[in-house]
Amino acid sequence: ASFRARNWLKSPWNVGAFKLAYNISKNVSLNFTSSLLVSARDLVWKNEDGGPQSLDEINPATGTYENREVEKETFLSSTNELRVTANYNIAKTRNTIAGGVRFFYGKMHRQGGGEGTTGSDFDLTLLDPHFEYDLNFTTLNFAPFVENIFRVTDKFSITPGFRFEYVKSIAKGYNTFDSGAVNTNKSFVRYIPLAGIGLQYKTTNTSSLYGNFTQAYRPTDYSQLSPIGTTSIIDPHLKDANGFNADLGFRGTVKNFLSFDVGAFWLQYNNRIGLIEKTDAIGNTYTYRTNVANSRHLGAETYVEINPVKALTRVTKYGTVSFFNSFSFIDARYTTSEFKNNLVENAPRFINRFGATYAVEGFSVTLLVSHTSKCFSDAENTLKSDDAVVGVVPKYTVLDLSATYKFKFMKVKAGVNNLTNKKYFTKRTD
């Protein structure tokens, strides 16, 4: 939706997928998955002169609107993954190994800042064939991987894994600034080894203790580096982020009336990219996107679903009622720089979802109550600012209602999200 009547968007989006599964033998299987994306996004919209707060009005001097901007983007990408899984025995213990390779090729052509018409209809006509920027981005990703489930006993298993990422990024084209055109012809190659391990111990036939540790990596991408379409100033020396994820938990079921998953986690995030508020030489505030600091996220997540009717009886003609709760507590803080001990932006401390489902024969209805606590939008934990990007993101509670009815040959679903029409927002965007 756009609240500027002269803004238009066209975005044909096409995704095709192919899957192949082949059992080579009773212990060896092969899986191949391939997808192809062929899409585009074309825009004609009010130009950025005057900033986002400026009105789109008729110019009294000319009697017409100002010329709009035209932007065109095309996307072509393909993802292919080949995986082989094999079962084998060590002594009398059955183990499983899986290995394969993932290959990704993606290309994006982005043109923008073209001079459009002064009209109001959907018109991508260019009055000048020269765009302000014309950029081609290509990404090549090659990633072999292997993991093995070692079943030490009937109850205890260890699953180590390793993945090697080769990422090549290429950027070509030009971008026009006040000082003139800047040509780009760069390529960058990353070699990233990533390892992880998982542990599981079956306490009963339907419950288990589990723990995992996995290295993590996040490269900087075009959307973080580009100043186009943002009111923030970008640090030209952004670094890639890295870290790890670790969790420990207990999950399982009790007969057919109780299921649960209770766990704790630690997410380490180094060189985290975020926003800080700065003041320029004449006293105006602005937001600056940079590698703010290292952060760590400690927390707990729980999920419990109970059906008291099934706990008391097997069959009832009046249906059953089940209650479920998904709760998370997150203490996300910066651990380095001048922002040490500050809360990480866009990380609410509490997220709680509670609901109930009534089911009888082929009909079920669910009411869900979702509550998210407040969070900050910058590393300085600013409460209020003249810059709309910086400040508190308030807490909110939303109710959703959904229903399903199963016929013999089909299923009908209906629902209303945000049943009480609560007005809220989840992010401040630059």
N, C-alpha and C positions, 0 to 999 in steps of 0.2 A: 504494500500500500504506500502511496505517496501523497503527501498533503500539498504538493505543488502540482497544479493542474497541467503544467506543461512538461512534466517529467514522464518519460515512457521507458519501458523495458521489454525486450524480447529475449527469451532464453530457451531455445530448443535444447533438450537434454536427452541424450540417447545412450543407454548402457546395455550391452549384450554380454551374456555369460555362457560358458561352456564347461561342463564337468564330466570327467571320465573316472570311473572306478573299475579296477580290474583285479581279480584275485588270481595271482600267479600260481599260488599253491595254497594249501590249507593254512600255512603259516606266514605267507608273504603276500602283501597286497600293494597295489600301486594306485595312487590318486593324482589326477591332474586337473587343475582349475585354471581357467583363462577368462579374462574379462576385457572388454574394449569399451572405451568412452569416446564418443564423438559428439561434442557439444559446443555451444557458443553463448555469448552474452553481449547484446547490443543495447546501448543506452543513448538517449538524447535527453538532456537535462539542463537546468539552469546552470550557468557558469559559476565559477567559484569567486568571482569578484565581490569584494565586500564581506567575504566570510559567510559562514552558515546562517548567521542571524539576519542577513540582508533580505529584504522583501523582493519578490519577483513582480515588479510593477512596470507599467507602461512609462516610457521615457517621454516627458512633456515636450522635449525638444524635437523628437522624431515622430511622435504619435504612435510608436510601435514598441513592442517588447524588445529587450536586448537579445542579441544572438545567443542561442543555446550552444552547449558543447555536445559533441558526438564522441562516443567511445565504442570501440569494437574489440571483442575478445573471441578467440577460438581455442578450443581445447581438444587435444588428441592424446590419449594415453592407453597403455595396455599393461595388464598385470598377469603374470603367469607363474604358477607354482607347481612343481613336481615333487611328490612326497612318496617315499617307499617305507612301508612298515613291516617289520619281521618279528615273529615270536621265536624264541629259542630257549633251551634249557641249560642251566648250570647245575650239575647234580640233578636233584629232583625239582628244582625251582624254575618256574616259567618266567622269563624276562622278555621285555619288548624294547626294540630299538627302532627309532624313526629318524630318517634323514632325507635331505632333499635340497632343493635350490629354488629361490624366488628371483624372478627377473621382472623389472619394471622399466618402462620407457614412457616418458611424458613430455609433451611439448605444449607450450602456451604462447600465442601471439597476441600481444596487447598493443592497441593503438588508441590514443586518447587526446583530448584537447583540441579536436577538430572543430572548425567554425561551422555551426549549424544555422538553421533558419531562425527567423524571428516569430514563426508561427506557434501554434499551440497543439497541433495534431501530431500523430506519430510519423515523423519524417526524419530519416537518417541522412538526408541530402547534405553533402559537404559543399560549402561555398568556396573553400580553398582545399585542394587535395592534400595539402601538407598538414600532418598531425603534429601536435606539440611533442609527443613522444611516440616512438614506434620501437617496440622491444620484443625480442624472441627469447624465450626461456626453455631450456631443455634439461631434463633430469634423467640420468641413467643409474639404476640401482640393481646391484647383483649381490645376492645374499645366500650363501650356502649355510646349512644348519644341521645339527644332529642332537638328539636327546635319547636317553636310555632309562627305562624303568627297571631298576634292580630290586627284585622282590627278595629281600634278605630272609624273611620268614613269611608265613601265611598272613601275618598281621602288619609287618613293617616293610616299607618300601622307600627307596631313595631314587630320585630322578634328577641327575645332572643334565645340563644342556649347554650348548655353545652355538653361537651365531657370529658370522663375520659379515660386516656390512661394507660394501664398496659403493660409494655415492659420488657421482660426477655431475656437477652443475655447470651449465653454460649459459651465459647471458650475452646477447648481441643486440645492437641497435643504438638509438640515440634518445636523449631527453633534453628538452629545451628549457633553459632557465633565463632569468633576467640578464645574466652575463653572457648568454649565448648557448649554443648547442654543445652537449657533452656526449661524445661517442663512447660506447661500451663494447668491448670484445674480450670477455674474461671467461676463464674456466677454473674450477676449483675441484679438487679430488679429496675425498675423505676415506680413510681406512679405519673401521671401527670394530674392534673385537668386543663381544658381549657374552657374558657367562651367567649362569644361574643354577640354582639347585632347589629341589623341592623334597620335603619329607612328609610321610604319612604313616600314622599308626592306628590301626583299627581297634578301637576299644570294645566294640561289639560288632555284630553283623551289619548293623545299620547306623553306626556312628564312628567317628574317627577324629583324631588330633592331626593337625597339619601345620606345616611351616614352610615358607618360601623366602628365597633371597634372589634378587635379579638386578643386574646392572642395567642402567637406563641412560639414554642419550637422546638429545633433541637438538638438531642443527638449527641455526637461524635460517629463516626463509624470506621469500620476497616480500610477503605482507608485513613482516616486522621491519625490514630494511627500507621500504619505500615510503617517502613522504606524501605520495599521491593519495588524496581522499582522507587526509588526517589533519587535525589541527595541532598535533604534537611535533616537537622537534626531535629528530632521530639522531642518536649517537652513531657516527659513521664507523665505529670500531666495535660493533657488537660481537660478542663471543658465543660460541656454541655452549649449550647447557648439558650437564651430565649429572649423574647421581646414582641412586639405587632405590629399590622397593623391597621392604621386608615385612612379612606378616606371620602371625601365629594365631591359630584358632581351633575351635571345636565345633563340629557340625554333625547332623544326623537326623534321624526320625525315631519316633516312639509309636509303634504300631501304625495305625492309619489316622491318628488324631493330632499328632504334634510333629512339627518340623522346625529345626533351628539351625542357626549359624552365628556363632559369637567369636569375634576375633579382634586383635589389636594389630596396628601397623605403624611403620616408620618409613616415611618417604623423605629422602635426602635430595635436595634440588640445588645444585651448584651453578653459579653464574646466571641466576634467574633474571629474566628480562621483565621489566615492569616500568611503571611511571613514577616520576618524582616531580614535584612542583618547584619551579624556579622563577626568578624575577629578572627581567631584562634591565638594560642600562637606564631606561626612563621610567621604571617602576611598574611595568605591566607584568602580570603573572602568566606563565605558560607551562605546559607539561613537557617533560623530557623523557623519552623512552631510551633506556639503557640497561646494561647489566647491573642491577641494583646491588645484589649481594647473594650470599648463600642462604638457603633457608632449610628448615626441617619441619616436617609435618608429623606429629604424633597424634594417635587417635585410636578410637575403638568403633567398630561397626557391629551391629546385631540385627538379626532377623529372626522373628518368632511367629509362627502361625499355629493356631490351635482351633480344633473343632470340638467343642464340648459335647455336642449331640452324639458324634461318633464315639466319643470316649465312654458314653453311657449305654448306647444301644447301636446295633448294626443297621437296623431298618426303621425308618419312620416315614409315614405317608405325608407328614406335614413339612418335610424338607429339613435342611440343616443350616446352621449358622456358624461361620468360621470368622475368627478375628485374627488380624495380622498387624505386625508392627515392624517397621524398618527404621533404625535409629543410628545416627553417627555423631560422634564427638570428635572435633578436630582442633588441635592446638598447633596452628601454623605460625611460626615466627622466624624472623631473620636472625641469623647467628653471627653475621660479620658486618663490618662497615658502621657508619654512624646510625644506621637503622637497627642495630642489634637489639633484640627483644621486642621490636615492633611486630604487630600482626601482619601477616602476608595479605595482600589485597585479594579480593574476590574469593575469600576462603571463609565462609560462615562457620561459626563455632558449633552450631547445632543444626542438624537436618533431621526432622522427625516426620515419618509418614505412618499414619494409623488408619485402619480401615476395617470394614466388615462386609462379608459376602453372604447373601441368603440364596440357597439353591434348592430347587424342587423339580424333580423329573428333568425336563430339558431346558428349564428356565433358571437364570441366575441374575442377580443384581448386586452391584458393588458400590459402596460409598467410600471414598478416599479423602482423608484430611491430610494436607501436606503443609508443614511449617518449616520455614527457613529463617534463621536468625540474621541479624544485621551483619554487614561486613564493610570493610574500607575499600576504596578504589585506588589508593596510592600507598607507597611504602612509608610515607611520613604519618599515615593514619590521620589525615586532615579531616576535621569534622565538617567544616563549611568553607567555601571558597567562592570567589567571583568567577572562577573557571568551572563550567558545568561538568567537566570531566572528573573533577576532584571533589570528594566528599563522601558521606556515608551512603551506602546502599541499604535502605531500611528493611527491617524484617517484614515478612508477609505470611499469610495463611490462606490457602486455596482449597476449595472443595470441588471434587470431581465425582460425577455419577455416571455409571455405565451399566448396560444390561445386555444379556445374550439369550437367544432362544435357538435351540437346535431342532431342526426338522430331520427327517430321515435322510434327505439328500442335500441339505444346505444348512448354513448357520447364519442367523441375522443378528447384527450388533447395532447398538445405538448408545449414544452417550452425550453428556454435556460437560465440557471442561469449564472450570471456574464458575461453578453453579451460582454463586452469589454476586457475580460480576465485580469481584474485588479489583481495584485499581492498584497496580504495583509495578515495579521494574526490578530487573535482576542484574543490571550492569550499567555503568556509565561508559560511554564509548567516545573515543577521540576520532 
